[in-house]
């Protein structure tokens, strides 16, 4: 099964979702680009 691909909004690097998103205990997620290190924290999910 193939993971969804996520594109960095800053450098447009594409990577699998599992490589760029980290779940937090408060049901939000953190995005971090492995290419340019651009980070977005506290992204709300449908449960958060």
C-alpha positions in Angstrom: 0.0 0.0 0.0 1.4 3.4 -1.0 1.5 6.2 1.4 0.1 9.6 0.4 2.6 12.2 -0.9 3.0 15.5 0.9 4.6 18.6 -0.8 6.4 21.2 1.2 4.8 24.6 0.8 8.2 26.3 0.9 10.6 24.3 -1.3 8.0 22.0 -3.0 10.0 18.9 -2.0 7.7 15.8 -2.1 7.9 13.0 0.5 5.6 10.3 1.9 3.3 11.5 4.7 5.0 9.2 7.3 8.3 11.0 6.7 7.1 14.6 7.2 4.2 14.4 9.8 4.6 13.7 13.5 1.5 13.1 15.7 1.4 15.0 19.0 -0.4 13.8 22.1 -3.0 16.6 21.9 -4.1 15.2 18.5 -2.4 17.9 16.5 0.4 17.2 14.1 3.8 18.7 13.2 5.0 19.0 9.6 8.8 19.2 9.0 10.4 19.1 5.6 13.4 16.9 5.4 14.9 18.9 2.6 14.7 22.6 3.8 13.6 22.0 7.5 10.5 24.2 7.1 8.3 23.4 10.1 4.6 24.0 10.8 3.5 23.1 14.4 0.1 22.5 15.9 -1.8 21.6 12.7 -5.3 20.7 13.9 -6.8 17.4 12.8 -10.5 16.5 12.5 -10.2 15.0 16.1 -8.2 17.9 17.5 
